[in-house]
Amino acid sequence: MKTLTFQNNQIQSIFNTLDATIIEQGKARRGKGKLQKSLIEADKEYQDNLKEIREEYFEVDEQGSIVKDEKGGWLAKEGKNEKEGTDKIQELLDEELKLDVLTYDTKLKAFYDKLNEDEFTTEKGKQFSDIAFDTLMDQLEEVFENNNEEETA
């Protein structure tokens, strides 16, 4: 199965990097869009899970932000352990997200090819992270380069 694997804490940075990446060609551009849609869905699930943890362990305000005590630390709910809550949040941040790319394989391959051949630009004023780009390229290489090796073996 062809999957891209990221951690939840990488979703936003990778999405922003994709958003700042400009691809001119149709199929490759659609591959970028499909990947962005998948990341939006994954981020929604991550945000929902994060909200549940916050509400279970910490006092939250009307906007859903964790209330801080006078020292700036997070205010745990009565009977709840702050460390346990922060550990759960860290566990969620480190959790792996696996995106199945089989459904849009050819479009994503076209996108990967453009990135790999440096046939893209970046939009000024948008957040482009070299680290997120490298992480994305590592995952795309894993899917498309290893797949080619398996086919020739």
N, C-alpha and C positions, 0 to 999 in steps of 0.2 A: 504494500500500500504506500502510495506517495503522500507523505505528510511533511508539513513545515512545523517545527517545534520551537516555541518561544516560551518565556516565562511571562506570567501576568504583568510583572513590573516592567516589561519591555514593550507592551502593546502600544502605549501612547507615543513613545519615542519612535517606534517603527512606523506607526500611522502618520505622524507628523513628517517624517522623512519621505515617505511615499507621497504625501500631499505636496511636498516641496519639489518632487521630481517631475520633470516635464518630459513626456514622451509624445512624439508627433504622430506615430503610426497607429492605425486603427486597432488591429488585433492585440498588439502589445499594450496599447492604452486600455483596452478592455480588460486585459489580464491584471493590470494595476488596479483598476476599479473593482474587479472581483475580489482581489486580495484585501482592498480597503473595506469592502462590505463585510468580509469575514472577520476582520479585526474589529469593526464596529459592533458586530454581534457578540464577539468574545468579550469586548470591553463592557458591554451592557451586563452580561452575566457576571463578570468580575465585580462591577460596581454594585450590583444587587447583593452579591455575597459579602462584599465589604460593608455594605449598609447593615446587613443582618448582624455581623460581628460587632460593629460599632454599637448598635442598639441593644445587643445582649450584654455587653461588658461595660459600656461607658455612658455617661450622661451626655446627651446630644441636644443641641439647640434646634430651633425651628427649621433651620436650613440643613440639618442633618450633620453638622460639624460637631466634633467632639469638644465638650466644654473643658476648659483648662482651669486648673487650680491656681492659687495665688503665686506659686512658684513656676508656673508655665507647664506643669506636667498634666497629663490627661487625667480627668476626674472619673474614677471607676464608680460604677453603680454600687450601691450598698449590697454587701454580700458577695461581690464579684472581685476577682483578683486582677489588678492592672497588668501584671506580668503575663498572666494566662491570656488575657485579651490581646496584648501586643504580640505575644508568640503566635496566636491564631492569625493575626493580620500579617505577620511576617511569613507564616506558612502559606497563606493565600498569595502573597506577592511572589513567592518562590515557586508556586505551583506551575506545572507545565501546561501549556496550551498547545494542542495538536490540531492543525488545520489540514483536513483532507483536501488535496488539490486535484484529485482525479476528475472531479466534475468540470473543472475548467483548465485542464492540463495544457491544451494547445495554446490557449490565450496567455497563460502564465509562462509557458516556455518562450513565447514570443517576447514577453516582457523581460524575462531573464536574459535572453539573447541581446536585447537592446542595452540593458545595463552592463552586461559582460563586455560588449563591444564599445562601451563608452558613447553610445548614441543617445545621450540624454543631456539635459541641462537641469539646473535647479533654479527655482524661483526666488529671487531676492526678497528678503523680508519675511520668509517663512523659515520655520525651524527644520534645518537639515542637520542630522547628527551623523558624523562619520562612524561612530561606534554602532549606531542602529543600522546604518547602511551595511557595514561589515557583517553584522549579525544576520541581516536579511540575506546578503549574498552567500554567506556560509550555508544557510539553510537551503537556498535555491540551488547552489552547487551540489549539495548533498542529494537533493531530489533528482536533478537532471543529469549530473555527471555520473553518479553512481548507477543511475538507471541505464545509461548508455553502456557502462562497463558490464552490467548484468546481461544486457541483450547480446553483447558480442562474446560472452563467455560460453 
